[in-house]
Amino acid sequence: MKTYLVLFIIVAIMHSITLINIAIFNGEWNGIVMFISTALFIIAVFYFSTEYRANKYRGSRSNT
């Protein structure tokens, strides 16, 4: 899957859980939502960094 698509899906999930928490649960689950959002953010950063390193490594190999 393309990196931008994975990152877009993660951001969409983060916004959806925040919207659901506010609209349906009246902000009662703020701690859980913040934990899930933070975990998704860390997953996105990890995924992006591995993809960035892989592309950087492929680019440097093709130049030699």
C-alpha positions in Angstrom: 0.0 0.0 0.0 1.2 3.5 -0.7 2.6 5.5 2.2 0.3 8.4 1.7 -2.8 6.2 1.7 -1.8 4.5 5.0 -1.1 7.8 6.6 -4.4 9.2 5.3 -6.3 6.2 6.8 -4.6 6.7 10.2 -5.5 10.4 10.3 -9.1 9.6 9.3 -9.4 7.0 12.1 -8.0 9.5 14.6 -10.5 12.2 13.6 -13.4 9.7 13.5 -12.7 8.5 17.1 -12.5 12.1 18.3 -15.8 12.9 16.5 -17.5 9.8 17.9 -16.3 10.6 21.4 -17.6 14.2 21.2 -20.9 13.5 19.4 -22.0 10.2 21.0 -20.2 10.0 24.3 -20.2 13.7 25.2 -16.4 13.6 25.8 -16.6 11.0 28.5 -13.9 8.8 27.0 -11.2 11.5 26.5 -8.4 9.5 28.1 -9.1 6.4 26.0 -9.4 8.5 22.8 -6.2 10.3 23.6 -4.4 7.0 24.2 -5.7 5.5 20.9 -4.8 8.7 19.0 -1.3 8.7 20.5 -0.8 5.0 19.6 -2.0 5.6 16.1 0.4 8.6 15.8 3.3 6.5 16.9 2.4 3.8 14.5 2.2 6.4 11.7 5.6 7.8 12.6 7.1 4.4 12.7 5.6 3.4 9.4 6.7 6.6 7.7 10.2 6.3 9.0 10.6 2.8 7.8 9.3 3.7 4.4 11.5 6.8 4.2 14.6 4.8 5.1 13.7 2.1 2.6 13.3 4.6 -0.2 16.5 6.4 0.8 18.4 3.2 0.8 16.9 2.2 -2.6 17.8 5.6 -4.0 21.4 5.4 -2.8 21.9 1.9 -4.2 20.6 2.8 -7.6 23.1 5.8 -7.9 26.1 3.5 -7.5 
